[in-house]
Amino acid sequence: MKLHLNIEPLSNWANVTHEPFVISGPCSAETEEQLLATAHLLKDTGKVSVLRAGIWKPRTRPGEFEGIGSIGLEWLKRAKAETGLPTAVEVANAKHVEEALAAGVDILWVGARSTVNPFTVQEIADALKGVDIPVMVKNPINPDLSLWIGALERINQAGITKLAAIHRGFSSFEKTAFRNEPMWDLAISLKTLVPNLPIINDPSHICGNRELLPFISQKALDLDMQGLMIESHIDPSVAWTDAKQQVTPAALSEMIDGFVLRKAESKNAEFVDKLAGLREKIDKIDDQIFQKLGERMKIVSQIGEYKRDNNVTILQVSRWDEILQKRTAYGSALSLEKDFTEKVLELIHSESIRKQTAIMNAIKAEMS
């Protein structure tokens, strides 16, 4: 089911001076000199369209640096005047919104820690009523697509049509190479549900280190995300926050030069014909898969009736373990990833359990 939000295309409001669309700047505005120097170097690359800087920083524990505060808005105003770059800041409450608007900030974004709280998002949305300004909404910290969509809907219902989402990854109990797991499937699901919604990728917060930035950025572009938000600092080694994930403007420029830009569609007739032929083959295979699934479920129902008539439990763990072990090994031999095979089997098993449960419940209903 698709959601129809009243959203303007990114090209209507984003000052795209270079492809890909890049928003960059320090994680935190630390001093006026640091922000201005970084802004000028980013402008000189000719590859950054928007200057970002954290002014108010929600931190996990008290006593950590929580941003320079409102004075940073004056620094951003000066940076914009000197470089011509539009500016963007994170807002976490109505007061932030009011101060940022008064300072002439061009783009606002709602952070991941705010997106998780509908009351916070609604407060921000209420402060934005009657205002014509672009707003970007980061995904919530935890993998909850409904929360992300709900935050976007609240902002949109406040009258904000220049709207975008920021994919910055999700927290995970598992320790991996990433600060926040990309979980691309959630971003893809959002794009599928709201096709006209621009999605900006934030590789800095996904990676947590500068070494992985090129890989994640390219992956995001290959998935047709409309831009990147990458943190940049004149000297990341002395940054007050998130030093490991920031890059110098020069390193950012070099990284952007290495990106391969692909289009969502091609007008090449030979390509279109070839793609259509391959998709036709996939459609035929999909038809066969569903036909076989239908046949499988008929047998599942027969098994359910047989279990019912012989007073045998629906779930038999040993049989499930046997299926899982054999089929994942078979899938591996067919060059299928283990995680993918397991997910498919779990879906089929869940539906099989549901069908057999319905059969058991039906006989109970007849007996009552």
BAGUTI-438139 format. One record per residue (C-alpha): residue number from 1; x, y, z. Coordinates in steps of 0.001 Angstrom, whole numbers, plus 524288, in hexadecimal, padded with zeros to 5 digits. Example, Ala and Ser with C-alpha at 12.3 -4.5 7.8 and 13.67 -1.06 7.14 Angstrom:
2
+------+-------+-------+-------+
: resi :    c1 :    c2 :    c3 :
+------+-------+-------+-------+
:    1 : 8300C : 7EE6C : 81E78 :
:    2 : 83566 : 7FBDC : 81BE4 :
+------+-------+-------+-------+
% end
This chain:
368
+------+-------+-------+-------+
: resi :    c1 :    c2 :    c3 :
+------+-------+-------+-------+
:    1 : 80000 : 80000 : 80000 :
:    2 : 80603 : 80CD1 : 7FBA6 :
:    3 : 80548 : 81943 : 803C8 :
:    4 : 801F9 : 825BE : 7FCB8 :
:    5 : 808F0 : 8310D : 8033E :
:    6 : 8089D : 83EAD : 7FD73 :
:    7 : 81718 : 83FEE : 7FA62 :
:    8 : 81E90 : 8485B : 7F0BF :
:    9 : 829C2 : 84293 : 7E8D5 :
:   10 : 83760 : 844D6 : 7EE49 :
:   11 : 83AC8 : 84CBF : 7E229 :
:   12 : 8306F : 856CB : 7E603 :
:   13 : 83761 : 85ACB : 7F278 :
:   14 : 8450F : 85527 : 7F33A :
:   15 : 85020 : 85D86 : 7EE1C :
:   16 : 85696 : 85278 : 7E6A6 :
:   17 : 8632F : 858B7 : 7E1D4 :
:   18 : 86A0B : 84BC0 : 7DF2E :
:   19 : 86670 : 83D86 : 7DD54 :
:   20 : 864B7 : 8368A : 7E658 :
:   21 : 85D7F : 83FAB : 7EF8C :
:   22 : 86639 : 840E7 : 7FB94 :
:   23 : 86377 : 8473C : 808AB :
:   24 : 86FD9 : 848AE : 810A8 :
:   25 : 875EC : 84F8D : 81C37 :
:   26 : 87AB2 : 84CAC : 829E1 :
:   27 : 87395 : 843B3 : 8332E :
:   28 : 873ED : 84F06 : 83CDD :
:   29 : 87627 : 85D83 : 83B33 :
:   30 : 88134 : 85F3F : 8450A :
:   31 : 88680 : 86CED : 842B5 :
:   32 : 88388 : 87761 : 838CC :
:   33 : 89113 : 875B1 : 832D3 :
:   34 : 88F6F : 866F0 : 83173 :
:   35 : 88216 : 8681B : 82AEB :
:   36 : 885ED : 87311 : 8219F :
:   37 : 892A7 : 86C89 : 81D8A :
:   38 : 88BA5 : 85FA3 : 81AE9 :
:   39 : 880C5 : 86696 : 81382 :
:   40 : 88A3F : 86DB4 : 80A8C :
:   41 : 891BF : 86146 : 80770 :
:   42 : 88524 : 85A09 : 80482 :
:   43 : 880BE : 86511 : 7FBA7 :
:   44 : 88DD2 : 864BC : 7F492 :
:   45 : 88BD3 : 85665 : 7F101 :
:   46 : 88049 : 85A54 : 7E893 :
:   47 : 879E3 : 84D76 : 7EC2E :
:   48 : 871F5 : 850E2 : 7F865 :
:   49 : 86450 : 85686 : 7F711 :
:   50 : 860A8 : 858D6 : 80564 :
:   51 : 86873 : 85BEF : 811B5 :
:   52 : 86447 : 85471 : 81DE5 :
:   53 : 8689D : 855F5 : 82C08 :
:   54 : 863B6 : 850D4 : 83905 :
:   55 : 85FE2 : 85BF9 : 8421A :
:   56 : 857BA : 85493 : 84BF4 :
:   57 : 85CFA : 846D9 : 84E51 :
:   58 : 8549D : 83CCA : 85590 :
:   59 : 85E70 : 8349C : 85D1A :
:   60 : 85CD8 : 82794 : 863D6 :
:   61 : 861FA : 82BED : 87119 :
:   62 : 86249 : 838F2 : 87862 :
:   63 : 86F4D : 83FE7 : 87880 :
:   64 : 87267 : 83CB7 : 86A5B :
:   65 : 87376 : 847E2 : 86096 :
:   66 : 86578 : 84B4D : 85CCC :
:   67 : 8687D : 85550 : 8525F :
:   68 : 86CBD : 86358 : 8526F :
:   69 : 85EA5 : 867E3 : 852B1 :
:   70 : 857FC : 87389 : 84C9A :
:   71 : 86482 : 87B34 : 84A3F :
:   72 : 867B2 : 87129 : 83FC9 :
:   73 : 85C4E : 8764D : 837C3 :
:   74 : 8636D : 88343 : 83661 :
:   75 : 86F7D : 87C0A : 8318F :
:   76 : 8673A : 874C5 : 82794 :
:   77 : 86137 : 8819A : 82327 :
:   78 : 86ED7 : 88723 : 820D0 :
:   79 : 87351 : 87AAF : 819E8 :
:   80 : 867AB : 87BAB : 810CB :
:   81 : 86A68 : 88A00 : 80E02 :
:   82 : 878B0 : 8874B : 80AD7 :
:   83 : 8772C : 87AC1 : 802F5 :
:   84 : 8696B : 87B64 : 7FD97 :
:   85 : 866C2 : 86D8F : 80270 :
:   86 : 85916 : 86B0A : 807CF :
:   87 : 85961 : 86641 : 815E1 :
:   88 : 85332 : 85ADB : 81D30 :
:   89 : 851FE : 857CB : 82BBB :
:   90 : 84B86 : 84DB4 : 8346A :
:   91 : 84008 : 8520A : 83CC9 :
:   92 : 83A99 : 84A8C : 84851 :
:   93 : 82FD7 : 85363 : 84DA4 :
:   94 : 82766 : 85F27 : 84A64 :
:   95 : 83158 : 868D5 : 84FD1 :
:   96 : 83BD8 : 86378 : 846C4 :
:   97 : 8329B : 86506 : 83B38 :
:   98 : 82F68 : 87312 : 83EAD :
:   99 : 83DA4 : 876E1 : 8408D :
:  100 : 84222 : 87023 : 83420 :
:  101 : 8377D : 876B1 : 82C18 :
:  102 : 83AC5 : 883F4 : 831ED :
:  103 : 84910 : 881DC : 82E4A :
:  104 : 8459C : 87EDF : 8202C :
:  105 : 84976 : 8708A : 82018 :
:  106 : 84581 : 86A9E : 8130C :
:  107 : 84301 : 85C4A : 81682 :
:  108 : 83F51 : 855AE : 82344 :
:  109 : 840BD : 84777 : 826E2 :
:  110 : 83ABE : 83F32 : 831A4 :
:  111 : 844B6 : 83637 : 83801 :
:  112 : 84393 : 827B0 : 83A9F :
:  113 : 841E5 : 829BA : 84942 :
:  114 : 8366C : 832D9 : 846B5 :
:  115 : 82FD9 : 82A4D : 83C7E :
:  116 : 82DAE : 81FAB : 846B5 :
:  117 : 824C5 : 8289D : 84E99 :
:  118 : 817CF : 82C72 : 84821 :
:  119 : 815C4 : 8372D : 8524B :
:  120 : 822B9 : 83D80 : 84E80 :
:  121 : 81FD3 : 83C57 : 84003 :
:  122 : 81250 : 8422B : 841E8 :
:  123 : 81807 : 84DA4 : 8497F :
:  124 : 82155 : 8503B : 83E35 :
:  125 : 8164B : 84EA2 : 83462 :
:  126 : 80DB6 : 85855 : 83BB6 :
:  127 : 818CB : 86249 : 83BAD :
:  128 : 81A07 : 8609B : 82CE3 :
:  129 : 80BCB : 8636B : 8298E :
:  130 : 80AC6 : 86E79 : 81FD8 :
:  131 : 81948 : 86DC7 : 81C9B :
:  132 : 81ED6 : 86A9B : 80F36 :
:  133 : 82BDC : 86405 : 811DA :
:  134 : 831CE : 856EF : 80E09 :
:  135 : 83207 : 84CD3 : 818FB :
:  136 : 83943 : 83FDF : 81934 :
:  137 : 835E7 : 834FE : 822A7 :
:  138 : 84010 : 82B0E : 826FF :
:  139 : 83C0B : 81D1B : 82974 :
:  140 : 839D0 : 8198A : 837C9 :
:  141 : 8450F : 81350 : 83F38 :
:  142 : 83E5E : 80604 : 83F78 :
:  143 : 8397C : 7FF16 : 83327 :
:  144 : 82B5E : 8039F : 8339B :
:  145 : 82603 : 80767 : 8263D :
:  146 : 818F1 : 80BC7 : 82BE2 :
:  147 : 81F80 : 815D1 : 834B6 :
:  148 : 82727 : 81B3F : 8293D :
:  149 : 81AFF : 81C3A : 820C8 :
:  150 : 81334 : 82206 : 82C0B :
:  151 : 81D2E : 82CD5 : 82DFB :
:  152 : 81D06 : 83008 : 81F76 :
:  153 : 80E23 : 83058 : 81F8A :
:  154 : 80DBD : 8398A : 82B33 :
:  155 : 81702 : 84318 : 8249C :
:  156 : 80FB1 : 8420B : 817C3 :
:  157 : 80292 : 84460 : 81E6A :
:  158 : 80828 : 850F8 : 82404 :
:  159 : 808BA : 855F7 : 81610 :
:  160 : 816E4 : 852C2 : 812F9 :
:  161 : 8177D : 84DF9 : 804DE :
:  162 : 8262F : 84F65 : 80314 :
:  163 : 82893 : 842D0 : 80A48 :
:  164 : 8332E : 83869 : 80A05 :
:  165 : 8377D : 82CC1 : 81210 :
:  166 : 84550 : 82A3E : 816D0 :
:  167 : 849E3 : 81C37 : 817B7 :
:  168 : 85451 : 81BCF : 82255 :
:  169 : 853C7 : 80D87 : 82637 :
:  170 : 84E3B : 806B0 : 8322E :
:  171 : 8538A : 80239 : 83F32 :
:  172 : 8562B : 7F3CF : 840E2 :
:  173 : 85A37 : 7EB11 : 84C33 :
:  174 : 86388 : 7E40B : 84327 :
:  175 : 87128 : 7E9BD : 84227 :
:  176 : 874BA : 7EBE3 : 833ED :
:  177 : 87D99 : 7F491 : 82BEE :
:  178 : 8731C : 7FF19 : 82BFE :
:  179 : 86F5E : 808E1 : 83667 :
:  180 : 86148 : 80743 : 83207 :
:  181 : 85CBF : 7FC00 : 82984 :
:  182 : 85860 : 800E2 : 81C03 :
:  183 : 84CAB : 7F7A6 : 81B6A :
:  184 : 84A99 : 7FBC2 : 80D52 :
:  185 : 83DE4 : 7F421 : 80CA5 :
:  186 : 8372C : 7FE09 : 81597 :
:  187 : 83B5F : 8097D : 80D20 :
:  188 : 836ED : 80205 : 80111 :
:  189 : 829D8 : 7FF2B : 8079C :
:  190 : 82824 : 80DA5 : 80A81 :
:  191 : 82B1E : 81113 : 7FC5C :
:  192 : 82186 : 806B4 : 7F7C9 :
:  193 : 816BE : 80BED : 800A3 :
:  194 : 8194E : 81A42 : 7FD70 :
:  195 : 81F28 : 81A61 : 7EFB0 :
:  196 : 81F6A : 82940 : 7EEA0 :
:  197 : 8271F : 82AE1 : 7FB4F :
:  198 : 8356A : 82EDE : 7F980 :
:  199 : 83EB5 : 826DC : 801F6 :
:  200 : 84C03 : 82C2F : 805DC :
:  201 : 85628 : 822B2 : 80AFD :
:  202 : 85E8A : 82603 : 816E0 :
:  203 : 86A6C : 81D17 : 81583 :
:  204 : 8718F : 8240E : 82097 :
:  205 : 8684B : 81ECE : 82AF4 :
:  206 : 86702 : 81197 : 82484 :
:  207 : 875AE : 80F7F : 823E1 :
:  208 : 87ABE : 81620 : 83018 :
:  209 : 887F9 : 81683 : 82965 :
:  210 : 88CF0 : 81D4F : 81D49 :
:  211 : 892B9 : 81113 : 81706 :
:  212 : 88562 : 80B56 : 813AB :
:  213 : 87F64 : 817F3 : 80E81 :
:  214 : 88248 : 815B0 : 7FFFC :
:  215 : 87C69 : 807FF : 80049 :
:  216 : 86FB3 : 80BE7 : 80711 :
:  217 : 86E50 : 81869 : 7FF10 :
:  218 : 86F91 : 810FA : 7F243 :
:  219 : 865E4 : 806BF : 7F6F1 :
:  220 : 85C12 : 81187 : 7FA2A :
:  221 : 85DBA : 817B9 : 7ECC5 :
:  222 : 85C31 : 80A82 : 7E63E :
:  223 : 84F3B : 8090E : 7ED83 :
:  224 : 84AB2 : 815E3 : 7E764 :
:  225 : 84B53 : 81E10 : 7F3B0 :
:  226 : 84AD3 : 82C74 : 7F02C :
:  227 : 8569A : 83164 : 7F7B2 :
:  228 : 86058 : 82FFF : 802B1 :
:  229 : 86293 : 836B6 : 80FB8 :
:  230 : 870F7 : 8352C : 8131C :
:  231 : 87793 : 83B78 : 81EC8 :
:  232 : 883AE : 8438F : 81BE5 :
:  233 : 88D09 : 84AB8 : 824E9 :
:  234 : 89903 : 852F9 : 82207 :
:  235 : 8A0C4 : 84A2C : 82B42 :
:  236 : 8992C : 83DF2 : 82F53 :
:  237 : 8A400 : 83998 : 83896 :
:  238 : 8A059 : 8447B : 8421B :
:  239 : 89189 : 8443D : 8400E :
:  240 : 889B2 : 84569 : 84CA1 :
:  241 : 87FDB : 83B2E : 84831 :
:  242 : 88029 : 82F57 : 83F31 :
:  243 : 88E30 : 83196 : 83AE6 :
:  244 : 88FAB : 8241D : 834A4 :
:  245 : 884A0 : 825CE : 82AF7 :
:  246 : 887F8 : 83357 : 825DE :
:  247 : 89084 : 83646 : 81A11 :
:  248 : 897BB : 84253 : 81588 :
:  249 : 891B7 : 84A14 : 80A50 :
:  250 : 89CF1 : 8459F : 8019F :
:  251 : 89A6E : 83748 : 804D7 :
:  252 : 88BE6 : 83964 : 80270 :
:  253 : 88EB1 : 83F3E : 7F516 :
:  254 : 89734 : 833A4 : 7F161 :
:  255 : 88CBF : 82A30 : 7F626 :
:  256 : 88230 : 830C1 : 7EDFE :
:  257 : 88AD9 : 82FE4 : 7E1E6 :
:  258 : 88B58 : 8212C : 7E3CF :
:  259 : 87C9B : 81F28 : 7E3CF :
:  260 : 87657 : 81868 : 7D839 :
:  261 : 86964 : 81F15 : 7D515 :
:  262 : 85EE9 : 81684 : 7CF2C :
:  263 : 8517B : 81A29 : 7CA1A :
:  264 : 844A2 : 81423 : 7CE39 :
:  265 : 8410F : 811D0 : 7BFFC :
:  266 : 8477A : 81119 : 7B2A9 :
:  267 : 84248 : 81584 : 7A569 :
:  268 : 84B52 : 80C42 : 79E44 :
:  269 : 8423B : 803B2 : 7961A :
:  270 : 84B34 : 7F7DE : 7966B :
:  271 : 84C29 : 7F8AB : 7A545 :
:  272 : 83D6D : 7FA25 : 7A6C8 :
:  273 : 83ABB : 7EE53 : 79E17 :
:  274 : 844CD : 7E5DB : 7A4FC :
:  275 : 83F97 : 7E9B8 : 7B261 :
:  276 : 831A3 : 7E6E2 : 7AE37 :
:  277 : 835A6 : 7D959 : 7A9A7 :
:  278 : 83C8B : 7D636 : 7B66C :
:  279 : 83105 : 7DB29 : 7BE5F :
:  280 : 827E4 : 7D298 : 7B660 :
:  281 : 8301B : 7C6D5 : 7BA4C :
:  282 : 82F53 : 7CAE7 : 7C895 :
:  283 : 82085 : 7CC45 : 7C79C :
:  284 : 81F62 : 7BE6D : 7C268 :
:  285 : 827F5 : 7B916 : 7CD48 :
:  286 : 8201C : 7C0AD : 7D774 :
:  287 : 8139E : 7BA9F : 7D213 :
:  288 : 819AA : 7AD2F : 7D3A9 :
:  289 : 81E24 : 7B03B : 7E182 :
:  290 : 81073 : 7B447 : 7E5AB :
:  291 : 80A7B : 7A88E : 7DEED :
:  292 : 81389 : 79F92 : 7E68E :
:  293 : 810D3 : 7A6E5 : 7F336 :
:  294 : 80250 : 7A4F4 : 7F0F5 :
:  295 : 80487 : 79665 : 7EED6 :
:  296 : 80CF5 : 795DD : 7FB08 :
:  297 : 8027F : 79C2C : 80376 :
:  298 : 7F859 : 7925D : 7FED3 :
:  299 : 8012F : 7877D : 803C9 :
:  300 : 8034E : 78F32 : 81068 :
:  301 : 7F490 : 78F4C : 81268 :
:  302 : 7F403 : 7809B : 81032 :
:  303 : 7FEC4 : 77ED3 : 81A5D :
:  304 : 7F727 : 78787 : 823B3 :
:  305 : 7EB05 : 77F16 : 82236 :
:  306 : 7F30C : 772B1 : 8240A :
:  307 : 7F944 : 7782B : 83087 :
:  308 : 7EBED : 77C43 : 83586 :
:  309 : 7E602 : 76EE0 : 8332E :
:  310 : 7F165 : 7684D : 83A29 :
:  311 : 7F28D : 7720E : 84575 :
:  312 : 80041 : 7768B : 84185 :
:  313 : 80543 : 78424 : 844AE :
:  314 : 80676 : 78E31 : 839E9 :
:  315 : 81451 : 79275 : 83D10 :
:  316 : 81ED0 : 78817 : 83C56 :
:  317 : 82BD8 : 78E70 : 83F13 :
:  318 : 8341C : 78317 : 83A29 :
:  319 : 82D77 : 783BB : 82CCD :
:  320 : 82F5A : 7927D : 82C07 :
:  321 : 83DBF : 79121 : 82F92 :
:  322 : 83F3C : 786CF : 8250A :
:  323 : 83905 : 78F97 : 81ABF :
:  324 : 84131 : 79B43 : 81ED9 :
:  325 : 84DE3 : 793B1 : 81E64 :
:  326 : 84B68 : 78CDD : 81174 :
:  327 : 845C3 : 7986E : 80A3B :
:  328 : 8500A : 7A249 : 80E84 :
:  329 : 85A93 : 798DC : 80A03 :
:  330 : 85374 : 79721 : 7FD0E :
:  331 : 851B7 : 7A5D4 : 7FBD5 :
:  332 : 8602D : 7A7D7 : 7FE43 :
:  333 : 8633F : 79E4F : 7F345 :
:  334 : 85AA3 : 7A6BD : 7EA7B :
:  335 : 86245 : 7B2FC : 7EE72 :
:  336 : 8573E : 7B811 : 7F711 :
:  337 : 85B0B : 7BF74 : 80365 :
:  338 : 85802 : 7B824 : 80FEE :
:  339 : 85078 : 7C39A : 815D6 :
:  340 : 847EB : 7C48D : 809C1 :
:  341 : 84500 : 7B5F6 : 809A7 :
:  342 : 841B3 : 7B604 : 8181E :
:  343 : 83873 : 7C19D : 8169C :
:  344 : 8313F : 7BAFE : 80B68 :
:  345 : 83019 : 7AE48 : 8130D :
:  346 : 82B4C : 7B56E : 81F2B :
:  347 : 82088 : 7BC18 : 81747 :
:  348 : 81C46 : 7AF34 : 8114D :
:  349 : 81CD5 : 7A85F : 81E8B :
:  350 : 814EC : 7B332 : 824FB :
:  351 : 80A47 : 7B205 : 81AA2 :
:  352 : 80A5F : 7A328 : 81C0E :
:  353 : 8086D : 7A460 : 82AC3 :
:  354 : 7FD69 : 7AE2C : 8288A :
:  355 : 7F65D : 7A510 : 81F22 :
:  356 : 7F77C : 79932 : 827F8 :
:  357 : 7F32C : 7A131 : 833C2 :
:  358 : 7E70B : 7A566 : 82C46 :
:  359 : 7E3F5 : 79727 : 8297A :
:  360 : 7E558 : 793AA : 837E7 :
:  361 : 7DCE4 : 79F31 : 83C05 :
:  362 : 7D26F : 79B9C : 83224 :
:  363 : 7D055 : 78E3A : 8382E :
:  364 : 7CFCF : 7944A : 845BC :
:  365 : 7C54C : 79D97 : 8412C :
:  366 : 7BD68 : 79262 : 83BC0 :
:  367 : 7BE69 : 78B0A : 848AB :
:  368 : 7BA74 : 796A2 : 85129 :
+------+-------+-------+-------+
% end
